[in-house]
Amino acid sequence: MAPTPSSVPTERQRAAFITPLDATALVAALGGDCAVQVALRTGSTNADLLALARAAAPARPVLRATLEQTTGRGRLGRRWSTPPGAALLFSLAVPLPAAAAPAASLVAGLAVAEVLHDAGVRVQVKWPNDLLLGAGKLAGILVELATAADGARTLVVGVGLNLWCSEAQRAEVGRPLAALADVLPLATLAAQREAWLARLARALLAALRRFAVEGFVPFHARYMRHLAWHEAEVELTEHEARVARGTLRGVDGDGRLLVEVKGRLAAFVAGELSLRPAVPAVA
């Protein structure tokens, strides 16, 4: 999805996106359900909360948001880099009663996708945890587990959601990108950053708390409705080497990807795997 002139902020418009986030507004919007931390700049909100949780597991959830990350990460160690204020960058630390299952990343992706759908942004979930708007990547989600010295476990969910993307940024990344400004007014996005953060945090908290008790099965049907490339030909790769090619049939009750390969159904866990549409065979 290419940027239009109205979806790329002018220098004057960018000033609205680098205004410090309002922690007081976030606390009020969240109703005291979690502690709130905001920063102008940090290395990684996930790394910050992992360090906090390893030192001592928080008694209640913690939301940490920033305007800029200098060492942001995605799955497989990939960097997540955006200009200051160009994305919603935040992490949520959620105390867990037990170890997190791999499907936690699917639940987190679904929670974010449903908030966007409610706002009229028709995204799809790329298994296990990217969000696509059209053919472009709109958001990435990174789920990590921290264990304190006393054994207490905390799930840390990091979200990077593009608000706007410049042409230079899209060219630098070298793959399709999307941003909320492609479909929503820039002025609205700048004015509603705290509202977006609060809606996303509430949805993530509710989903992860239910997941901790009931597992992935209650989310399965909803996840399938948002799954990208369902019934299409796909490729699974690991470190750029093809692992499998076949028809994507969905996910199972444990969040494993189901791909029909040469007439047989195979199940895959996320791990180091990457999913993409299959390149048509050359005749």
C-alpha positions in Angstrom: 0.0 0.0 0.0 1.7 3.2 -1.2 1.4 6.4 0.8 -0.8 9.2 -0.4 0.1 12.8 0.2 -2.5 13.0 3.0 -1.1 10.0 4.8 2.5 11.4 5.0 2.7 14.2 7.7 4.3 17.5 6.9 7.1 18.7 9.2 4.5 20.8 11.0 2.1 17.8 11.4 4.9 15.6 12.7 5.2 17.9 15.7 1.9 16.6 17.0 3.2 13.1 17.0 6.2 13.8 19.1 4.3 15.6 21.8 5.0 13.6 25.0 2.3 10.9 25.8 0.0 11.9 28.6 0.4 9.4 31.4 -2.4 10.9 33.4 -4.8 10.5 30.6 -3.7 6.9 30.2 -4.2 6.1 33.9 -7.7 7.7 33.7 -8.6 5.8 30.5 -7.5 2.5 32.0 -9.4 3.0 35.2 -6.4 2.0 37.4 -6.4 -1.5 35.9 -2.6 -1.3 35.4 0.4 0.8 36.2 1.5 3.2 33.5 5.0 4.3 32.4 5.7 6.6 29.5 9.0 7.6 28.0 10.2 9.9 25.2 12.8 7.4 24.2 14.0 4.0 25.3 15.9 1.0 23.9 13.0 -1.4 24.0 9.8 -1.3 26.0 9.9 -5.1 26.1 13.4 -5.2 27.4 12.5 -2.6 30.0 9.6 -4.7 31.3 11.5 -8.0 31.1 14.2 -6.5 33.4 11.5 -5.2 35.8 9.7 -8.6 35.9 12.9 -10.6 36.4 13.9 -8.4 39.3 10.5 -8.8 40.9 7.3 -9.9 39.2 4.8 -7.0 39.3 1.7 -7.5 41.4 -0.5 -6.0 38.7 -0.1 -5.3 35.0 2.2 -2.6 33.8 1.9 -0.6 30.5 5.0 1.0 29.2 4.8 3.2 26.1 7.4 5.4 24.3 7.7 7.7 21.3 10.9 6.1 20.0 12.8 2.8 20.5 16.5 2.6 19.7 16.8 -1.2 19.9 13.2 -2.3 19.2 12.9 -6.0 18.2 10.5 -8.3 16.4 10.4 -12.0 16.0 13.5 -13.8 14.9 15.7 -11.0 16.2 14.6 -8.5 13.5 14.8 -4.8 14.3 11.7 -2.7 14.6 12.7 0.8 13.8 10.5 3.9 13.1 11.0 7.6 13.3 10.0 9.3 16.6 6.2 9.4 17.0 5.5 7.4 13.8 4.1 4.3 15.6 2.4 3.3 18.8 5.2 1.6 20.6 4.2 -0.1 23.9 4.6 -3.2 26.0 2.3 -4.8 28.5 3.5 -6.9 31.4 0.9 -9.3 32.7 1.4 -11.6 35.7 0.6 -15.2 34.9 -0.5 -18.1 37.1 1.5 -20.5 34.9 3.9 -20.7 32.0 2.6 -19.1 28.8 1.7 -21.4 25.9 3.0 -20.5 22.4 -0.5 -19.5 21.4 -0.3 -16.4 23.6 1.1 -14.6 20.6 -1.9 -15.6 18.5 -4.3 -14.3 21.2 -2.4 -11.0 21.5 -2.6 -10.6 17.7 -6.3 -11.3 17.6 -7.0 -8.8 20.4 -5.2 -6.0 18.5 -6.9 -7.0 15.3 -10.4 -6.9 16.8 -9.7 -3.4 18.3 -8.7 -2.2 14.8 -11.8 -3.9 13.2 -14.1 -2.1 15.6 -12.5 1.2 14.4 -13.2 0.2 10.8 -9.6 -0.9 9.9 -9.9 -4.2 8.1 -6.8 -6.0 9.1 -5.8 -9.7 8.8 -3.5 -11.7 11.2 -0.4 -13.2 9.6 0.4 -16.2 11.7 1.7 -16.1 14.3 1.6 -12.4 15.2 1.9 -9.8 12.5 -1.1 -7.7 11.3 -1.6 -6.9 7.7 -3.5 -4.1 6.1 -3.9 -5.0 2.5 -0.5 -6.4 1.5 1.5 -4.3 3.9 2.6 -5.0 7.5 0.7 -2.7 9.8 1.9 -4.0 13.2 4.2 -6.5 14.8 3.8 -8.3 18.1 6.5 -9.8 20.3 5.6 -12.1 23.2 8.2 -13.0 25.8 8.2 -14.6 29.2 10.1 -13.3 32.3 10.7 -15.5 35.4 11.7 -13.8 38.7 14.0 -15.4 41.2 11.0 -16.7 43.2 9.6 -18.4 40.1 6.9 -15.9 39.5 6.1 -15.6 35.8 5.2 -12.5 33.8 4.1 -12.4 30.2 5.5 -9.3 28.3 3.7 -8.4 25.1 5.2 -5.8 22.9 3.3 -4.0 20.1 4.5 -1.8 17.3 1.7 -0.3 15.3 2.5 2.1 12.4 0.6 5.4 12.6 2.3 6.8 9.5 5.1 5.8 7.2 7.2 8.0 5.0 8.2 6.9 1.5 11.9 6.8 2.6 10.9 4.4 5.5 9.0 2.1 3.2 12.0 2.0 0.8 14.4 1.3 3.5 12.4 -1.6 4.9 12.3 -3.2 1.4 8.9 -4.9 2.0 5.3 -3.7 1.9 4.4 -1.5 4.9 1.0 -0.1 5.9 0.0 2.6 8.4 -3.2 3.7 10.1 -2.8 7.0 8.2 -3.4 5.2 5.0 -7.0 4.8 6.1 -7.6 7.3 9.0 -7.0 11.1 9.1 -3.6 12.1 10.5 -5.1 14.8 12.7 -7.4 12.2 14.4 -4.5 9.8 15.0 -2.3 12.5 16.6 -5.1 13.5 18.9 -6.2 10.0 19.9 -2.9 8.3 20.7 -3.7 7.8 24.4 -7.2 6.6 23.5 -5.7 4.0 21.1 -3.2 2.9 23.7 -5.9 2.4 26.3 -8.2 0.5 24.0 -5.4 -1.8 22.9 -4.2 -2.4 26.5 -7.7 -3.2 27.8 -8.3 -5.6 25.0 -4.9 -7.3 25.5 -5.5 -7.6 29.2 -8.9 -9.1 28.9 -7.8 -11.6 26.2 -4.6 -12.7 28.0 -6.4 -13.2 31.3 -9.0 -15.4 29.7 -6.3 -17.3 27.8 -4.4 -18.0 31.0 -7.5 -19.8 32.4 -9.1 -21.3 29.3 -6.4 -21.7 26.7 -6.6 -20.9 23.0 -9.8 -22.9 22.2 -12.3 -20.0 23.0 -10.4 -17.8 20.6 -10.0 -20.3 17.8 -13.1 -19.4 15.7 -12.5 -15.7 15.9 -8.8 -16.1 15.0 -9.8 -18.1 11.9 -12.0 -15.3 10.7 -9.0 -12.9 10.6 -6.3 -15.4 9.3 -4.4 -14.1 6.3 -4.1 -16.5 3.3 -6.5 -19.0 4.5 -7.0 -21.7 1.8 -4.2 -20.1 -0.2 -0.9 -21.6 -1.3 1.8 -20.6 1.2 5.4 -21.4 2.0 7.0 -21.9 5.4 10.7 -21.0 5.7 13.3 -21.2 8.4 16.3 -19.0 8.0 15.2 -18.4 4.4 15.3 -22.2 3.7 11.9 -23.7 2.6 10.4 -26.0 5.2 7.1 -26.7 3.5 4.8 -25.5 0.7 1.1 -26.3 0.6 -2.4 -25.0 1.3 -3.1 -23.1 4.5 -6.0 -24.9 6.2 -6.0 -22.9 9.4 -4.8 -23.3 13.0 -5.6 -26.0 15.5 -6.8 -25.7 19.1 -3.2 -25.2 20.3 -2.5 -22.4 17.8 -0.4 -24.6 15.5 -0.5 -23.7 11.8 -2.2 -26.4 9.6 -0.9 -26.8 6.1 -1.9 -29.4 3.6 1.3 -30.7 2.0 0.9 -33.2 -0.9 -2.5 -34.4 0.4 -1.4 -34.7 4.1 -2.2 -32.2 6.9 0.9 -31.1 8.8 1.0 -29.0 12.0 3.7 -26.4 12.7 4.6 -24.4 15.8 5.9 -20.8 15.4 9.5 -21.1 16.6 11.8 -19.8 13.9 9.3 -20.3 11.1 8.2 -17.5 8.7 5.0 -17.7 6.7 4.5 -16.1 3.3 2.4 -16.5 0.2 3.8 -19.1 -2.2 5.5 -17.8 -5.3 3.7 -19.2 -8.4 5.7 -22.0 -10.0 7.3 -21.1 -13.3 5.9 -23.1 -16.2 
